[in-house]
Amino acid sequence: MPAADRLTVQELVRRQLHLFLRAAEQRGLGAEDQRRRFRLSRDDWQRWLGVLDDAPMPPHPALPLMLRHLGYVTHRLVGNADDDTAYS
């Protein structure tokens, strides 16, 4: 893969956060419910959301763990949305 096509870690996290936030919005989750999905303090959650505005990557939770949680929670939100529309 050419270097120009590679995602930076920051861009990968931004994309994953955007996917989660879009899925959460579609499910009608408010900001507090979004934060609770990750069991983060308000400060830690705000630090992670700050990545969307080019803030530095927070140290807690560790990046691999946060990416795993983002993938899992987003998958659960999207999967539940698919279940709701499958029988409509």
Buried (B, 14 or more C-beta within 10 A) or exposed (E): EEEEEEEEEBEBBBEBBEBBBEBBEEBEBEEEEBBEBBEBEEEBBBBBBEBEEEEEEBEEBEEEEBBEBBEEBBEEBBEEEEEEEEEE
